[in-house]
Amino acid sequence: MIQFKHLAPIVLLFFTHCMVDESAKSDNGLHEKAPTSVSEPIEPSECQKYDRDLYYHWNSQFNSIHGCSNTREHVLNNSNVNGVSDNCNILLGSWYDPYSDSVFTDASELDIDHIVPLAEIHQSGGWDMSSDTKEDIANLMKNLIPVSASVNRSKGAKDPSEWLPPNQDYHTTYI
C-alpha cells in the first residue's frame, strides 16, 4: 500500500516555495540553478506559472522497459489485486482504492492520482527542475495510486491541509 509519508524525501527535496540563494539569480533576476540555501524569497510572479503539460505524464517511452504501453497501464497492472494480465495488457482486474475504501473491477472508473500533486511539487521548487526531471517526477511510481475518478477529481491539486480522502481510516496513512 502506498503511503504519503514515504514520499517525504520528494516533498523535502522541492520544499523551496520559490526561495532562492541570491547567487543563483541571473541578470534578469530569474532563478537559474537549484537553491543551495533558503535566503531571499523571489516574487511569485518570477516563479514559472504551473502548467500540468510541463510535467509529461503517462509517458509511453518512460515505461517501455516494463512492457506496459504507458505509466497509467503500469500502475494499473502493479495494483491489480485479483486480475489477469498479459504483459501489462489487463484482461481482467480488481483494484482497491484506499481513498474511498472501495474495490473497482472496471479500470475506466479509476484515475491515477499523484499523491503529492504536481502543482504542489511545482510550487515547492519543481518549477526550476529540468524537463527530464519533471517527467521523471510525474511518472514516479511511489507517487501514483489508482483511485476512484470522482474522488480524485474532488482532490484536484489540493494538498493535505485542504483535502483528505473520504475514508477516514486512511487519513493517517495518507499524511
C-alpha positions as CSV (number, residue, x, y, z in Angstrom):
1,M,0.0,0.0,0.0
2,I,1.4,3.4,-0.9
3,Q,1.9,5.8,2.0
4,F,2.2,9.5,1.7
5,K,4.9,9.6,4.5
6,H,7.2,7.5,2.2
7,L,7.1,10.5,-0.2
8,A,8.6,12.9,2.4
9,P,12.0,12.9,0.6
10,I,10.3,14.0,-2.6
11,V,8.5,16.8,-0.8
12,L,11.6,17.9,1.2
13,L,13.7,17.9,-2.0
14,F,11.4,20.5,-3.5
15,F,10.4,22.4,-0.4
16,T,11.8,25.8,-1.5
17,H,8.5,27.6,-2.3
18,C,10.2,30.0,-4.6
19,M,13.0,30.7,-2.2
20,V,16.4,31.2,-3.8
21,D,20.0,31.8,-3.0
22,E,20.9,35.3,-4.3
23,S,23.9,33.9,-6.2
24,A,21.6,31.7,-8.2
25,K,19.8,34.6,-9.9
26,S,20.7,35.6,-13.4
27,D,21.0,39.1,-14.8
28,N,17.2,39.1,-15.3
29,G,16.6,38.1,-11.7
30,L,15.1,34.7,-12.5
31,H,16.4,31.6,-10.9
32,E,18.9,29.6,-12.9
33,K,20.1,26.8,-10.6
34,A,18.8,24.9,-7.6
35,P,19.0,26.9,-4.4
36,T,21.8,26.0,-2.1
37,S,20.2,27.7,0.9
38,V,17.0,29.4,1.7
39,S,17.7,33.1,1.8
40,E,15.6,35.7,0.0
41,P,12.2,34.8,-1.5
42,I,11.6,35.5,-5.1
43,E,8.3,37.1,-6.0
44,P,5.7,34.5,-7.0
45,S,5.4,36.2,-10.4
46,E,9.0,35.2,-11.0
47,C,8.3,31.6,-10.5
48,Q,7.3,29.8,-13.6
49,K,3.5,29.5,-13.6
50,Y,2.2,26.0,-13.1
51,D,1.2,24.2,-16.2
52,R,0.4,20.5,-16.0
53,D,1.7,20.0,-19.5
54,L,5.2,20.8,-18.2
55,Y,5.1,17.5,-16.3
56,Y,4.9,15.0,-19.1
57,H,3.0,12.1,-17.6
58,W,1.6,8.8,-18.7
59,N,4.7,8.5,-20.7
60,S,4.9,5.6,-23.1
61,Q,8.7,5.7,-23.5
62,F,9.3,6.0,-19.8
63,N,7.7,2.6,-19.1
64,S,8.6,0.7,-22.3
65,I,11.2,-1.3,-20.3
66,H,8.3,-2.7,-18.2
67,G,6.3,-3.9,-21.1
68,C,3.5,-1.5,-20.5
69,S,2.1,1.0,-23.0
70,N,2.3,3.9,-20.6
71,T,2.6,4.8,-16.9
72,R,-1.1,4.5,-16.3
73,E,-1.1,0.9,-17.6
74,H,1.9,0.1,-15.4
75,V,0.2,1.5,-12.3
76,L,-3.0,-0.4,-13.0
77,N,-1.0,-3.6,-13.7
78,N,1.0,-3.3,-10.5
79,S,-2.1,-2.6,-8.4
80,N,-4.3,-5.3,-9.9
81,V,-5.4,-7.3,-6.9
82,N,-7.2,-10.2,-8.5
83,G,-6.6,-9.7,-12.1
84,V,-5.3,-11.3,-15.2
85,S,-2.9,-9.5,-17.5
86,D,-0.8,-10.5,-20.4
87,N,2.4,-8.4,-20.4
88,C,0.6,-5.3,-19.0
89,N,-2.4,-5.8,-21.2
90,I,-5.1,-6.0,-18.5
91,L,-7.7,-8.6,-19.3
92,L,-9.5,-8.7,-16.0
93,G,-8.9,-6.8,-12.9
94,S,-9.8,-5.7,-9.4
95,W,-8.3,-2.5,-7.7
96,Y,-8.6,-1.4,-4.2
97,D,-9.0,2.4,-3.7
98,P,-8.0,3.3,-0.1
99,Y,-9.3,6.9,-0.6
100,S,-12.9,5.6,-0.9
101,D,-12.3,2.2,0.7
102,S,-13.9,0.6,-2.4
103,V,-13.0,-2.1,-4.9
104,F,-13.3,-1.4,-8.6
105,T,-13.4,-4.0,-11.4
106,D,-13.6,-1.5,-14.2
107,A,-10.4,0.4,-14.8
108,S,-12.2,3.1,-16.7
109,E,-13.7,4.2,-13.3
110,L,-10.3,4.9,-12.0
111,D,-7.9,7.8,-12.2
112,I,-4.2,7.6,-11.4
113,D,-3.6,10.1,-8.6
114,H,-0.4,11.9,-8.0
115,I,-0.4,11.6,-4.2
116,V,1.7,14.7,-3.9
117,P,0.0,16.8,-6.6
118,L,2.1,18.0,-9.5
119,A,1.0,21.6,-8.7
120,E,2.3,21.2,-5.1
121,I,5.7,19.8,-6.4
122,H,5.8,22.7,-8.9
123,Q,5.1,25.4,-6.2
124,S,7.6,23.8,-3.9
125,G,10.5,24.2,-6.3
126,G,9.7,21.8,-9.1
127,W,9.2,24.9,-11.3
128,D,13.0,25.0,-11.5
129,M,13.6,21.4,-12.5
130,S,14.7,20.3,-15.9
131,S,12.1,18.9,-18.3
132,D,13.5,15.4,-17.9
133,T,13.3,15.7,-14.1
134,K,9.8,16.9,-14.3
135,E,8.9,13.9,-16.5
136,D,10.6,11.5,-14.0
137,I,8.7,13.0,-11.1
138,A,5.4,12.9,-13.0
139,N,5.9,9.2,-13.6
140,L,7.3,8.2,-10.3
141,M,5.6,5.0,-9.2
142,K,5.8,5.8,-5.5
143,N,3.7,8.9,-6.1
144,L,1.0,7.2,-8.1
145,I,-2.1,5.3,-7.0
146,P,-5.3,4.2,-8.7
147,V,-8.3,5.7,-7.1
148,S,-11.9,6.5,-7.9
149,A,-12.1,9.1,-10.7
150,S,-14.7,11.1,-8.8
151,V,-12.7,11.1,-5.6
152,N,-9.5,12.1,-7.4
153,R,-11.3,14.9,-9.2
154,S,-12.6,16.2,-5.9
155,K,-9.0,16.3,-4.6
156,G,-7.6,18.1,-7.7
157,A,-4.3,19.8,-6.9
158,K,-5.1,20.2,-3.2
159,D,-2.6,19.4,-0.5
160,P,-3.4,17.5,2.7
161,S,-4.2,20.8,4.5
162,E,-7.1,21.3,2.0
163,W,-8.2,17.8,1.3
164,L,-8.2,14.4,2.9
165,P,-9.7,11.2,1.5
166,P,-13.3,10.4,2.4
167,N,-12.1,7.2,4.0
168,Q,-11.2,8.5,7.5
169,D,-9.4,5.2,8.3
170,Y,-6.9,6.1,5.6
171,H,-6.1,9.7,6.9
172,T,-3.1,8.7,9.0
173,T,-1.6,6.6,6.1
174,Y,-2.3,9.4,3.6
175,I,-0.5,12.1,5.5
